[in-house]
Amino acid sequence: VVKAGTPLEECQKAAADHGLFLALDLGSRGSCQIGGNLSTNAGGIRVIRYGMAREQVLGLEVVLADGTIISSMNRMLKNNAGYDLKHLFIGSEGTLGIITRAVLRLHPPPGEITTMLVAVSSYDQVVTLLRRAQSELGGVVAFEAMWRDYFAFNADALKLTFFDAAHAFCVIIESTGPREAIEEFLAACLQETLIDDALIAASHAQAREMWSVREGHPIEVLPNLLNFDVSLPIGMIGDYAKACTAALKARWPQAHVSFYGHVGDSNVHICVSTLYAPGEDMHSVDDIVYGVLGHYHGSISAEHGIGTLKRPYLHLSRSPQELALMLSLKQSLDPKGILNPGKVI
Ligand SMILES: Cc1cc2nc3c(=O)[nH]c(=O)nc-3n(C[C@H](O)[C@H](O)[C@H](O)COP(=O)(O)OP(=O)(O)OC[C@H]3O[C@@H](n4cnc5c(N)ncnc54)[C@H](O)[C@@H]3O)c2cc1C
């Protein structure tokens, strides 16, 4: 049971102190708080195995706009007694109520995690690798793909070299399976030319180096960098990335466009630096990224929510009927519009 203002990392440590595991984990673990994690339904790097923040919650306490305290501190996995009210507030970005406490669901610790970096030459092979790893490795807890431009930019800036050659895709896989099985799996994939190269982290420090490329702080120096967080069916992500890059480069030939993401849970992040001239409308980048996404029926927000910036584009991912129901919920729970006004809807 945690208060909403508890930092995520503190919750993870408290669980570990009791020999248990809180599955939610993301880059901002040291600064973000449980209330923020739940109100944004944060995703992170363990979604493929454990689900998003929503799945880590059994109960919730919320204060409504009129001051009513809804204490729904359920501790059972099963409880179908009426509406599951907690889900109204998880992911609604503080627009329907203020979360004050939560009952988090803990798991047994996953055991020793092996981190590996795998080089692959096409997106189709990335998807095949994902399916094979899930069925043959057992215990895949992370699967993070990086397109060439993203990997090369960050690895160069960090002065890290993992392979002799550049590859179209590099994938971080984390598995709790036995080390021997992992080695056999990678050897078989190499022999079948499903993968081009592979490296198993020899130490915690080397695993951290792999993750530092994925976390990608160096790319933040690119001028006017815009970050996008979209989702679409896994099999379509490769085509979307190509179409989106082509559309952006047609408009800004010098643009730096790169992709990375959780892929295994249908999420891809896009970094766009157009180097555009001062005064140019930044929304023209949004229009292209979301416009191409519309052709693939993707979602404009996989895990970062809507806030105020993406509100004008919400209709691209939600039907008029869905939007009307959202508005009706908002009006019913917050008729004076005092909770995070202007956000989401
Ligand atoms: C380095 C980094 C990496 C990240 N990686 C990921 C990732 O992998 N996956 C992912 O999903 N996200 C990621 N994020 C974004 C992430 O969702 C947020 O960092 C985090 O979940 C939000 O928590 P916070 O405490 O920072 O909330 P804030 O940013 O303070 O708030 C977020 C929203 O929630 C509302 N809110 C906050 N507390 C409450 C409350 N108690 N009740 C109701 N509403 C509330 C706020 O009003 C705001 O609208 C990352 C962010 C950073 C900086």
The ligand as an ORCA input file, in Angstrom:
! r2SCAN-3c Opt
* xyz 0 1
  C      13.588      9.753    -18.595
  C      12.112      9.430    -18.744
  C      11.754      8.195    -19.241
  C      10.399      7.876    -19.375
  N      10.106      6.636    -19.847
  C       8.816      6.293    -19.957
  C       8.463      4.991    -20.388
  O       9.312      4.165    -20.725
  N       7.148      4.683    -20.422
  C       6.174      5.586    -20.076
  O       4.999      5.250    -20.140
  N       6.496      6.815    -19.706
  C       7.767      7.203    -19.623
  N       8.076      8.470    -19.215
  C       6.990      9.411    -18.941
  C       6.313      8.887    -17.695
  O       4.985      8.483    -17.987
  C       6.362      9.787    -16.501
  O       7.713     10.051    -16.141
  C       5.675      9.227    -15.262
  O       4.869      8.079    -15.437
  C       4.793     10.289    -14.755
  O       4.995     10.393    -13.385
  P       5.360     11.784    -12.742
  O       5.378     11.570    -11.279
  O       6.566     12.333    -13.387
  O       4.040     12.620    -13.114
  P       3.878     14.114    -13.566
  O       4.636     14.378    -14.802
  O       4.074     14.991    -12.386
  O       2.310     14.113    -13.902
  C       1.832     13.428    -15.024
  C       0.334     13.670    -15.120
  O      -0.323     12.991    -14.068
  C      -1.057     13.905    -13.267
  N      -0.902     13.478    -11.883
  C       0.248     13.412    -11.169
  N       0.005     12.929     -9.928
  C      -1.333     12.682     -9.860
  C      -2.189     12.177     -8.859
  N      -1.742     11.858     -7.644
  N      -3.507     12.040     -9.133
  C      -3.988     12.393    -10.345
  N      -3.215     12.879    -11.346
  C      -1.911     13.022    -11.106
  C      -0.460     15.277    -13.525
  O      -1.391     16.307    -13.345
  C      -0.068     15.140    -14.993
  O      -1.174     15.362    -15.836
  C       9.405      8.822    -19.050
  C       9.778     10.073    -18.574
  C      11.113     10.388    -18.406
  C      11.481     11.747    -17.877
*
